[in-house]
Amino acid sequence: GGGGKGDGSAVASIPAHQGRDVTTDDAEPLVVRIPAEAVTKPQILFDPSEVEAHRSELPSGSAAEAGLPGSGEPHPTILKLREAADLGDAESQFRLGDAYDLGKLVERDPMWAARWYGRAAYRGHKEAQYRYARFKMAGSDNQEEVAEAYRWSTLAARQGHSEAEAIRVRLELSLGIDVLYRERAWADTFMPENAVFLSDPPTVAYLQEKLNQFGYDPGPADGSIGPQTKTALLAYQSDQGIAETGSLTAALIEKMRAKTLPDSVQAASSTDEPEAKAKKRERFGLY
């Protein structure tokens, strides 16, 4: 909810449990005061025409076809998209997800792609919502992730996305009535996110997936930092010899993304796709 002061500024109350501040343990809302001029006049944090020019440079083929430099240096287009994406540009976030999903100018990284699709989805991007739903459907046999896939396919379908509508209809057959009512209610009250904050649900879910990948136990990748996730994060920080804050930072995310798994773990994860996962892909008509 929001209120006002005599000086024309606006006040927004954000419940702490929504994960916007992972260092906050109490249930008191975080009150953010927004200057009056920011309410009526949006800030332009980057040059949209420059961003659009770099968006158009993303090729349709693979990274190899695009001539990915062998030096390992990020492509200038990716750097520009990342700059705009970090500032909250939904289209750039979607384009980054697409790049890492399909290997355009970068090495493929599906988990990282899902994080960017998710960030754009929370900002109301129709295609990102559809892609994020697909990731949720294919990621595991967790019923809550299937419910999330229904949530995001519903939002994309309401914006006229026909493929999302087809997925939404399929998913309705696999979810209980209570879950359907819950997810429809969530979709009914959804408002695109305008703020830019690091501890958004897709980023927290990425953190949880990486912690699980490294052998820690953060609990389900539900995008919410609870006691179990915080304990796992503290253990990871301790083992890595970094400050044990239990806080999510950009440097921490980049470190986890760059960390290489042992060869045995990589081999197992790349060759041992569960049969149930493949069956679910077929069941929902993903491939």
Buried (B, 14 or more C-beta within 10 A) or exposed (E): EEEEEEEEBBEBEBEBEBBBBBEBEEEEBEEEEEEEEEEEEEEEEBEEEEBEEBBEBBBEEEBEEBEBEEEEEBBEBBEBBBBBBBBBBBBBBBBBBBBBBBBBBBEBBBBBBBBBBBBBBBBBBBBBBBBBBBBBBBBBEEEEBBBBBBBBBBBBBBEEBEBBBBBBEBBBEBBEEEBBEBBBEBBEEBEEBEEBBBBBBBBBBBBBBBBBBBEBEBBBBBBBBBEBBBBBBBBBBEEBEEEEBBBBBEEBBEBBEEEEBEEEEEEEEEEEEEEEEEEBBEEBEEE
